[in-house]
Amino acid sequence: MLPDAVIPLGLLTLASNLPERHERTIIDLCFEDDPHAALTSALEDFAPDVIAVGMRNIQSADYSGTSDTIAYYADLFDAIRGVTDRPIVLGGSGFSVMPAALMQHLRPDFGIAGEGEVAFATLLERLEAGGACDDIGSLHSWLGDLLVSNPAAPGFLDMDALAPADRSLVDPRHYERVGIDAVQTKRGCPLRCEYCTYPTIEGRVGRLRSPVAIVDELLSIADTHAGVNHFFVVDSVFNLPRTHAKEVCREMIARGPDLPWTCYANPLGYDAELAGLMAEAGCAGMEVGSDSGSDRILDRLQKGFSTEHIRSLHALASEAGIPDCHTFLLGTPGETMDDVLRTLEFIVDLDPFGAILMAWVDDYEALDPGLAVERQKLRDSVLSLLEEHKKDFPWWSIPSLGVNYDPGLFELLRSQGLTGPLWQHLRMISGEGPPRRRRRARAAEPDGDYRARPN
């Protein structure tokens, strides 16, 4: 998706589940040349009683760094404090990863970790009435200088009981400039990937939305917003559970809308029937968190699948005509340069439609400079190797080096009318053209033989 601006689905869903008596607005700073000026102007015009701030990520989603993101939020808070003394409530997926540390560092008045639809509405009710907040699950607040963190509420929210995101609050520039909307078909992830924060944010128990409700939402988006030309399924993994994914596809096939879409997919639970249904339902691409081409590293990361599972997904997707883009994390804890080289060789042999290569950055490096220094040596070696070979495969993206991750390139592609996540177009513009279906794995030529190169 990146560097496209992303619909703030979490804030929109939060807003749509508030009582009607609350006046709401979304101040979206994605498109602003001067975010602070835009923010202060909007706050002065709207004069809110409470300001909710959504933190989507702790680090840049391209794994290129962390400290600038935290500093950005600190500056936003300073800008807010310069205009109003009204309470600031911080939430979102990024905040939920390390809420106590971020409360201490950024000092909002309140913080809500995890699902916020019920907790935020309850907090507003208590602030109006002057009541106690000690029973609001996962609420973080201050008692003088003492941080008070309430335990999480038992259980999780029923997805079908929530109102869908209120898209009347969306900044129209999302539709005018990008054209991608988002939908969530479930929350919760049963997988146990060693580094992943989705279970912390959403829980491990999958809570499924009704396929009818999902397609109702999609049809409403298509009918209401003519600028939407693509949608992205933001589930941690669309195809788990597989039975639900198939039901959603069948509902889309039966009712529409006639719009292409992309999703995150996992090599587990992916079969030929699902690939066919996804293709028939309009799936234009899958983003796959393959992470490594070494079975040893996949085991250490607790991915639950092997390189053979990755190969199987790729073959099924190719047969169905669905482009697949695999993300690989290089230099994870415990990894050696030999493991990195093995992964690069695996990518060459796999030859997916697209590949995104990222040098590993731990979320906790954002607030731990010592950890960042410790991890930087391997990261520098990884980036040096990628720099040496960045021109060998022109349809690969290497965000940390700006390879196929340049805002100017993406603006150019958008101006030519290309839609959806733009990795889907990189192979074509590189001159390579689309890969053949059921092709044999291409042997690495001398320039692609990474193991022959010096470290």
C-alpha positions in Angstrom: 0.0 0.0 0.0 2.7 2.5 1.0 3.4 5.3 0.4 -0.3 5.8 -0.3 -2.3 7.5 2.4 -4.5 5.0 4.2 -8.1 5.4 5.1 -8.2 5.8 9.0 -10.5 2.9 9.4 -10.0 2.6 13.2 -10.9 6.2 13.9 -13.9 6.0 11.5 -15.2 2.9 13.2 -14.7 4.5 16.6 -16.6 7.6 15.6 -19.5 5.6 14.1 -20.0 3.7 17.3 -20.5 6.8 19.5 -23.9 8.0 20.6 -25.5 10.3 18.1 -25.4 13.3 20.6 -21.7 13.6 20.1 -20.6 15.9 17.2 -17.6 14.3 15.5 -15.0 15.2 12.9 -11.8 13.6 11.6 -8.7 15.8 11.2 -6.7 13.8 8.7 -3.1 15.2 8.3 -1.9 12.8 5.6 -2.2 15.3 2.8 -1.0 18.4 4.6 2.2 20.2 3.7 2.2 21.8 7.2 0.4 19.3 9.5 0.8 21.5 12.6 -0.8 24.5 11.0 -3.7 22.4 9.6 -4.2 20.8 13.0 -4.3 24.0 15.0 -6.6 25.6 12.5 -9.0 22.7 12.6 -9.0 22.6 16.4 -9.7 26.3 16.6 -12.6 26.0 14.2 -14.1 22.8 15.8 -13.3 23.6 19.4 -13.7 20.0 20.6 -14.3 18.9 24.2 -12.1 15.8 23.7 -9.3 15.1 21.2 -8.8 11.4 20.2 -5.5 10.7 18.5 -4.9 7.5 16.6 -1.4 6.0 16.5 -1.4 3.4 13.7 2.3 2.5 13.8 5.2 2.9 16.2 7.8 2.6 13.4 7.7 3.6 9.8 6.0 0.8 8.0 8.9 0.4 5.6 11.1 -0.7 8.6 13.5 2.2 7.9 13.4 3.7 11.4 11.4 4.5 14.5 12.5 7.6 16.4 11.0 10.0 13.9 7.5 8.5 14.3 7.5 8.9 18.1 8.9 12.5 17.7 6.2 13.2 15.2 3.5 12.4 17.8 5.3 14.4 20.5 5.2 17.4 18.2 1.5 16.9 17.5 0.8 16.8 21.2 2.7 20.1 21.6 0.6 21.6 18.8 -2.6 20.5 20.4 -1.6 21.8 23.8 -0.8 25.1 22.3 -4.5 25.5 21.2 -6.5 23.7 23.9 -6.3 22.2 27.3 -9.1 19.7 26.6 -8.3 16.0 27.3 -6.2 14.1 24.8 -7.0 10.3 24.4 -4.4 8.3 22.6 -5.2 4.9 21.0 -4.8 2.8 18.0 -2.8 -0.3 17.0 0.6 1.3 17.5 -0.3 2.6 21.0 -1.7 -0.8 21.9 1.8 -2.5 21.5 3.4 -0.6 24.3 0.8 1.5 26.0 2.5 2.2 29.4 5.8 3.2 27.8 4.0 5.6 25.4 1.9 7.1 28.1 5.1 7.9 30.0 6.8 9.2 26.9 4.0 11.3 25.3 1.9 12.1 28.4 -1.6 12.1 26.9 -4.4 12.5 29.5 -5.8 9.0 28.7 -4.9 6.0 26.6 -7.0 3.1 25.4 -5.2 -0.1 24.3 -6.8 -2.6 22.0 -10.4 -2.3 20.8 -11.7 1.2 21.6 -15.3 1.4 20.4 -16.9 0.6 23.7 -14.1 1.9 26.0 -14.0 5.3 24.3 -17.8 5.8 24.4 -17.8 4.9 28.1 -14.9 7.3 28.8 -16.8 10.2 27.2 -19.9 9.3 29.2 -17.8 9.4 32.5 -16.1 12.6 31.5 -19.5 14.2 30.9 -20.9 13.0 34.2 -17.7 13.5 36.2 -17.7 9.8 37.1 -14.9 7.3 37.9 -13.1 5.5 35.1 -11.5 2.7 37.1 -13.8 0.0 35.5 -13.1 0.9 31.9 -11.0 -2.0 30.4 -7.5 -1.2 29.1 -7.8 2.4 30.0 -4.6 4.2 31.0 -4.8 7.4 33.0 -3.0 9.6 35.5 -3.4 10.0 39.2 -1.1 12.9 39.7 2.2 11.6 38.4 1.2 8.0 38.9 0.2 6.0 35.8 -2.9 3.9 36.4 -3.5 1.0 34.0 -6.8 -0.8 34.2 -6.9 -4.5 33.4 -8.3 -5.5 30.0 -12.0 -6.1 29.8 -13.0 -9.8 29.6 -13.6 -11.0 26.1 -13.7 -9.1 22.9 -16.3 -7.2 20.9 -18.8 -8.9 18.6 -17.9 -7.6 15.1 -21.5 -7.9 13.8 -22.7 -5.8 16.7 -20.6 -2.8 15.7 -21.7 -0.1 13.2 -19.5 0.0 10.1 -17.0 2.8 9.7 -18.7 6.2 9.1 -17.2 7.2 5.7 -19.0 10.6 5.7 -16.1 11.7 7.8 -13.4 10.6 5.3 -11.2 13.4 3.9 -12.3 13.5 0.2 -8.7 13.6 -0.9 -8.4 9.9 -0.1 -10.9 9.2 -2.9 -9.7 11.9 -5.2 -5.9 11.1 -5.1 -5.7 7.4 -4.0 -9.1 5.7 -4.6 -8.4 2.8 -2.2 -10.9 2.1 0.6 -10.5 -0.5 3.3 -12.7 -3.2 4.8 -12.2 -5.6 7.8 -13.8 -9.1 7.6 -12.6 -10.2 11.1 -10.5 -9.4 14.1 -8.1 -11.7 16.0 -5.3 -13.9 14.7 -4.6 -17.5 16.0 -1.0 -17.5 14.6 2.0 -17.2 16.9 4.6 -15.4 14.8 7.3 -14.5 17.2 7.4 -10.8 16.5 3.8 -10.0 15.5 1.7 -7.6 17.5 -1.7 -8.5 16.0 -2.6 -10.9 18.9 -1.8 -8.2 21.4 -4.0 -5.7 19.6 -6.9 -7.9 18.5 -6.6 -11.2 20.5 -6.0 -14.7 19.3 -9.6 -15.7 19.0 -11.0 -14.9 15.5 -14.2 -13.0 15.5 -15.8 -13.2 12.1 -18.1 -10.7 10.4 -21.1 -12.0 8.5 -20.3 -12.2 4.8 -23.6 -10.5 4.1 -22.6 -7.5 6.3 -19.2 -7.3 4.7 -20.7 -7.2 1.2 -23.4 -4.7 2.3 -20.5 -2.4 3.4 -18.7 -2.8 0.1 -21.8 -2.1 -1.9 -22.4 1.0 0.2 -18.9 2.2 -0.4 -19.2 1.7 -4.2 -22.6 3.4 -4.4 -21.6 6.4 -2.3 -18.1 7.1 -3.3 -17.5 7.2 -7.1 -13.8 7.7 -6.6 -13.2 4.3 -5.1 -11.5 2.0 -7.6 -10.0 -0.6 -5.3 -10.4 -1.9 -1.8 -8.0 -3.5 0.6 -8.9 -6.2 3.1 -7.0 -5.1 6.3 -7.4 -8.4 8.2 -4.1 -9.7 9.6 -4.7 -12.7 7.3 -7.7 -12.9 5.0 -7.5 -16.6 4.3 -7.6 -17.8 7.9 -10.0 -19.4 8.7 -10.3 -20.6 5.1 -14.0 -21.5 5.3 -14.9 -17.9 6.2 -12.7 -16.5 3.4 -14.5 -18.8 0.9 -17.9 -17.7 2.2 -16.9 -14.0 1.8 -15.7 -14.7 -1.8 -19.0 -16.5 -2.6 -21.0 -13.6 -1.3 -18.9 -11.2 -3.4 -19.3 -13.3 -6.5 -23.1 -13.4 -6.0 -23.6 -9.7 -5.2 -20.6 -7.7 -6.2 -19.3 -5.0 -6.1 -17.4 -5.1 -9.4 -14.2 -3.7 -7.9 -10.7 -5.2 -7.7 -9.3 -5.9 -4.2 -6.1 -7.0 -2.4 -5.5 -8.7 0.9 -2.9 -10.1 3.2 -2.6 -13.9 2.9 -0.8 -16.7 4.6 0.7 -19.8 3.1 -1.2 -21.9 5.6 -4.8 -22.7 4.7 -4.5 -21.8 1.0 -5.9 -24.2 -1.5 -6.9 -24.4 -5.1 -10.6 -23.8 -4.4 -9.9 -20.7 -2.4 -7.5 -19.4 -5.1 -10.2 -19.9 -7.7 -12.9 -18.2 -5.6 -10.7 -15.2 -4.8 -9.9 -14.8 -8.5 -13.6 -15.0 -9.5 -14.4 -12.5 -6.7 -12.0 -9.9 -8.2 -8.9 -10.4 -6.1 -6.2 -8.4 -7.8 -3.3 -9.4 -5.6 -2.1 -10.9 -2.3 0.5 -9.6 0.1 2.2 -12.5 1.8 4.3 -12.2 4.9 6.8 -14.9 3.9 9.5 -13.3 6.0 12.4 -15.7 5.2 13.7 -18.3 2.7 15.3 -20.3 5.4 13.3 -23.0 7.2 15.5 -22.5 10.2 14.5 -18.9 10.5 10.8 -19.6 9.8 10.9 -22.1 12.7 12.6 -19.6 15.0 10.0 -16.9 14.0 7.3 -19.4 14.8 5.6 -18.8 11.4 4.0 -22.2 11.4 4.8 -22.8 7.7 7.8 -23.8 5.7 9.4 -22.7 2.4 7.4 -25.5 0.7 4.2 -23.9 1.9 5.3 -20.6 0.3 6.1 -22.4 -2.9 2.7 -24.0 -2.9 0.8 -20.7 -2.4 2.8 -19.1 -5.2 2.0 -22.0 -7.6 -1.7 -21.8 -6.8 -1.8 -18.1 -7.1 0.0 -18.2 -10.4 -2.4 -20.8 -11.7 -5.4 -18.7 -10.7 -3.9 -15.5 -12.2 -3.5 -13.7 -8.8 -0.3 -11.6 -8.5 1.5 -12.4 -5.3 3.9 -10.0 -3.5 6.0 -11.6 -0.7 7.5 -9.5 2.1 10.8 -10.7 3.6 12.3 -9.4 6.8 16.1 -9.6 6.7 18.3 -9.5 9.8 15.8 -10.6 12.4 17.2 -11.5 15.9 19.2 -14.7 15.7 19.7 -14.4 11.9 23.1 -14.5 10.3 24.3 -13.1 7.0 24.3 -16.7 5.7 20.5 -16.8 6.4 20.1 -13.5 4.6 21.9 -14.9 1.6 19.7 -18.0 1.7 16.6 -15.8 1.6 17.8 -13.8 -1.4 18.5 -17.0 -3.3 15.1 -18.3 -2.4 13.4 -15.2 -3.7 15.3 -15.5 -7.0 14.3 -19.1 -7.3 10.7 -18.5 -6.3 10.3 -15.5 -8.7 7.1 -14.1 -7.2 5.2 -11.4 -9.0 6.6 -8.9 -6.5 8.9 -8.9 -3.5 9.4 -6.3 -0.7 12.7 -6.6 1.2 13.0 -5.0 4.6 15.8 -4.6 7.0 14.5 -5.7 10.4 13.7 -3.0 13.0 12.2 -4.0 16.4 9.3 -1.8 17.6 11.0 -1.5 21.0 14.0 0.2 19.4 11.8 3.3 19.3 12.2 3.8 23.0 15.4 1.9 23.7 18.5 3.5 22.0 20.8 0.7 23.3 18.7 -1.9 21.6 18.8 0.1 18.4 22.6 0.3 18.5 22.9 -3.4 19.2 20.8 -4.3 16.2 22.3 -1.7 13.8 25.5 -3.7 12.9 23.6 -6.5 11.2 21.2 -4.1 9.7 24.0 -2.1 8.1 25.4 -5.4 6.6 22.0 -6.3 5.2 21.5 -2.8 3.7 25.0 -2.9 2.2 24.3 -6.2 0.5 21.0 -4.9 -0.8 22.6 -1.7 -2.0 25.1 -3.8 -4.0 22.4 -5.7 -5.8 19.5 -3.3 -5.9 19.5 -3.1 -9.7 19.5 -6.8 -10.4 15.8 -7.3 -10.0 14.0 -4.0 -10.9 10.6 -5.2 -9.8 11.7 -5.7 -6.2 11.0 -3.0 -3.6 13.5 -2.1 -1.0 11.9 0.7 1.0 14.9 1.3 3.3 16.9 2.2 0.2 14.2 4.1 -1.6 14.1 1.4 -4.4 10.6 1.4 -6.0 9.5 3.3 -2.9 9.8 6.9 -4.2 6.8 9.2 -3.7 7.6 10.7 -7.1 7.3 7.3 -8.8 4.0 6.6 -7.1 2.6 10.0 -8.0 3.6 9.4 -11.6 1.9 6.0 -11.7 -1.3 7.4 -10.1 -1.3 10.2 -12.7 -1.4 7.5 -15.4 -4.5 6.0 -13.9 -3.0 2.9 -12.3 -5.0 1.8 -9.3 -4.6 -0.4 -6.3 -1.3 -1.1 -4.4 1.3 -0.1 -6.7 3.6 -3.1 -6.3 1.1 -4.7 -8.8 2.5 -2.4 -11.5 6.2 -2.5 -10.9 6.9 -5.7 -12.8 5.3 -4.3 -15.9 7.1 -0.9 -15.8 10.4 -2.6 -15.2 10.2 -4.2 -18.6 10.1 -7.7 -17.3 6.4 -8.2 -18.1 4.0 -10.5 -16.2 5.4 -13.9 -15.2 4.2 -17.0 -16.9 1.8 -19.3 -15.1 3.3 -22.6 -13.8 6.7 -21.5 -14.9 9.8 -23.4 -13.9 11.9 -21.7 -11.2 14.6 -19.6 -12.9 18.1 -20.5 -12.1 20.2 -17.7 -10.7 22.6 -16.2 -13.2 26.0 -15.1 -12.1 24.9 -11.6 -11.2 22.0 -13.1 -9.2 24.2 -15.6 -7.4 24.4 -13.8 -4.1 26.3 -16.6 -2.3 29.2 -15.9 -4.8 29.4 -12.3 -3.6 31.5 -11.2 -0.7 29.8 -10.2 2.5 
